[in-house]
Amino acid sequence: MSDSRTVRIGVSAARELEIQVEDPIVVSKDYESALKNQASVLWITDSRGHRFGVSVASIAFIELEEPEERGVGFRSE
């Protein structure tokens, strides 16, 4: 099974979309490209192959989540 990460997109309607993706940097670059080329829709493919179209004009922010490091065994603090 692949290691997926979350991309959360805030839209102007005060809601967020949370999409599990393989590489959040690709989403970031696609968004920058959409802005530069004045595209109206940002297309994102999640880790299961589903495609989502988001209106570029409605995006308020994009948060890229870092992967969690999972340890093995007991953790002492």
Secondary structure as GFF3:
##gff-version 3
##sequence-region A 1 77
A	DSSP	beta_strand	5	11	.	.	.	ID=ss1
A	DSSP	beta_strand	15	21	.	.	.	ID=ss2
A	DSSP	alpha_helix	24	36	.	.	.	ID=ss3
A	DSSP	beta_strand	41	45	.	.	.	ID=ss4
A	DSSP	beta_strand	51	55	.	.	.	ID=ss5
A	DSSP	three_ten_helix	56	58	.	.	.	ID=ss6
A	DSSP	beta_strand	59	64	.	.	.	ID=ss7
###
